[in-house]
Amino acid sequence: MPEPARPPKGQDVRDRARALITDSWQSQANLSFFLGLMVLIAFVLPSMGFGKDDIKLYSDVAFSLLLISGVAIAWGRRKLFLLAGFLGSAALAVRWMAWFTPTPALQLWSDEWSLVAILVIALVLLSQVLFRGGPVTHSRIQGAIAVYLLFGIGWAHAYHIAELVHPGSFRLEVGEMSNVSDWVYYSFVTLTTVGYGDITAVRPIARTLSIGEALTGQLYLAVLIARLVAMEVVSWQYKSQDSRGSGGQNSVGAETTSKEAGP
């Protein structure tokens, strides 16, 4: 029985290169959409007063869109995509159950599963930003910014969990911290170590979480900058070696040609 015809070697290489370019473009497009959506949902729309009439519904819908787009970033990596998809689906299911049946237990589970899903998406982004070789590209920078913003959203969920488990962990100068935007505000103020003082961590668990977030924000920036600089230096070294190697081969070829053409 004759064997099926195999595609030419050149065609096979072109097909692989086309598939690699398609996957890279799709991952980059998903990352750009995810970062833009996160900035829009977390900062732009709330500043315009969007969703203030039903902040709980707005936060659930926004988190659902953010989680789906975040899971899509891992599309090209099967294991990470399956893990992120499973945890993301569980987080969405529990979150909407808590919306339809608002009980303290479901609210706690909703925040816990949401926090786990956020950590997995951050892991997916870190695997593309810090744990891969190659030059520093705008895609890496977008991923680094997205991870930093995810830290703020994740810590906001952690603060809410602490308040649910230990009521009175935080004190607000005016009113109570019953709004999602209050937790996000306090989280990013702590992450950037601004500390206006209008919200105070009272209980030990709240203070520990606040210290942990402040350290995370500073150490992440320091490690990120060091890693990106090292990756760029290594990339330039490889380029320099390749250029010297190609230059040497060209000079050897020129010398051989001149000898063959000589008398």
N, C-alpha and C positions, 0 to 999 in steps of 0.2 A: 504493500500500500504506500503510495508516494506521500512524503511529508508535506505539510502545508507550506506554502511559500512564505518566507520570512521577509519582512520589510528591509530595505537597504539600511546599512549602518548609519548613513547620514540622515536618513529619514527618521530613524529611531532616536537619534540625538536631538533632532529638531522637535520631535514630539515631546520628549522629556523636558526640553528647555521651555517649550510653550506651556506645558502643564505647570512647571515651576513658576513661570511668570504669572500665570493665571491665579495660582494659589497665593502668591505673594501680593498681587494686586487686590485680591478679594480680602485677605487678612488686613491689609493696609486700609482699605475702604471701610471695613467693619470697625477698625480702631478709630479712624477719623470720625465716623458717625457716632460711636460710643462716647468719645470725648466731647464732641459738640453737644450731644444730647444731655450729658451730665452737667455741663456748664449751663445749658439752657434751663434744665429742671431745677438745679440746686441754687442758682444765683439770679438768672435773668427774669424768669417768670415770677418767682416770689417777690422780687423787688418791684414788679409792676402790679402787685396785688392779685395775681392770677391764682385762683383756687382758695382764696381766703374764706369764702362762704362755706366750703366743706373741705377743710384742710386734710381730714383723714382720707377721704376719697381721692383727693388730688395726690397725696403721698403714696397711696397704694397703686394707683394707675401709673404714676411716674416711676415708682420702683419696679413695677412689672416690665415696663418698656426698657428701663435701664438694665434689668437683669437679663432679658432676652437678648438684647444687643451685646451684652458682655459675654454671654455664653457663645454667641456666634463668632467671637474673636478666635476661639479655639477650634474652629471648624477643620482646619488642616492638620490637627494633632488629635488622633483618634482617642487615645486614653484620656487626655485632659478634657476633650470635648464630652466624652461619656460621663466622666466624673462631674464636670460642671453642669451638664444637662440634668443629671439625676438630682444633684443637690439644689439646682435652681428650680426644678419642677416641684420638689418637696417644699421649698421655701415659698413659692407662689401659691401652692395649694393651702398651706397653713395660714399664709397671710390673708387670703380671701375668705377662708373659713372664719378667721378672727373678725373680718369685716361684717360678714353676714350674721355671725353669732358672737358678739363682743363679750367675751368672758375674760377675767383676769388670767386664767391659765392659758387660753388660746393666744392672748396678747403677748404673754411671756414667750411661748413657743414660737410665735411669729417673729419676734425680735431675735431670738436665738438662731432660728433657721436662716433668717435674713443675714445675720452676722456671718454665719458659716459660708453662705453663698458669696458674700462680698469678699471674704478671705480667699476663696477658691479663684474668683475672677482676678484678684490681685496677684495670686500665684501664677495664673496663666500669663498675665502681662509681664511679670517679673522674669518669667522664663524666656520671653522674647526680648526684653530690654537688657537684662544684666547677665543672663546665663548663656547667651549666644555670642559667638565670635563675629568679627566683621567690623566694618567702619561705623561711625556714628551717623545715623541718618535722621531725617525729620520724623520717620516712623518711630524710631527709638525714643526720641524726645517726646512725642505725643504719648507714648506708652508710659514714660516716666511721670509725666504730668498727671495722667489718668490714675496711676497708682497712688500718687500723693493725695489726689482728691478722694479716692476710695478710702484712704486712711481716715480722712475726716468724716466720711459718711459711716464707716464702720464703727469708729469710736462713739459717734452719736447714738448708734444702736446699743453699744455697751453701756453708755450712761443711762439710757432709758431702762435697760435691764436692771441696772443697779438701783434705780429709783423704784422699780416695781418690786424688787426683792426686799429692799430696805427703804421704805418711804421716808422722806425727809433728808435724803442724802445730799441734796442741793438746796441752796437758799437763794431766792431771787429778791432783789431789793423792792420791786413793785410787782405784786401779783404772785402767781405760781407758774412753774414750768410744766404746763399742760399741752403745749403746742409743739409740733414736730420741728418747726423752724427754730424754736428755742434751743433744742438739743443740737441741731446742726450749727447754729450760731456759736454756742459754747464750745463745741468740738473744734471748729476751725480757729476760733480765738485761742484755744489752748494749743492746737497743733502748730500754729505760727508763733506761739509764746508772746502774744500781744497782751492778754490779761487785763481787760478793762476793769474788772472788779465788780461788775454789776451782778454777776452770778458767782456764788461761792460754793466750793465743795466743803460739806460739813462733816459727813461721816468718813471714817478711815477708808472704806472701800472706794468712795468717790475721790478722795485725795490720791489714793494709789493709782486709780485709773488716770487721773489728770496728770500726775507725774509721768506715768508710762507714755501717755500721748505726747507730752512735751518732749521727752527724750526721743521718741520715735520720729517726730518731725525733724529734729535737729540731726540725728544720726543718719536718717535716710538721705537727707540732702548732702551730707558730708561723704557718705559712702557712694552715693550716686555720682557725684561730680568726680570723685577719684576713679571710679570704674569707667566712666565715659572718657575721661582723659587718657587712661591707660589703654582703652580699646582704640582710641584714635591714634595714639603713638604707635601701637603695634601695627595698625593698618598702614600707616605711613612707612614704617620700616619694611613691611612686605612689598609695598609698591616700589620703594627705592631699590630693594634687592632684585625685583623683577625687571625693573628698567635697566639696571646694570648688567643683569644676565642677558637680556635681549640685545643690549648694546655690544656685549662681548661676542655673542654669536654672530652678529652682523659683521663685526670687524674680522673675525676668523673667516667667515665666508668670503669677504672681500679679498683677503689675502690669498685664499686658495684660488679664487678666480683669476687674480693677477698673475699668480705663478703658472697657472695653466695656459694663460694667454701670452706668456713671455716667450723669448726666443729659445 
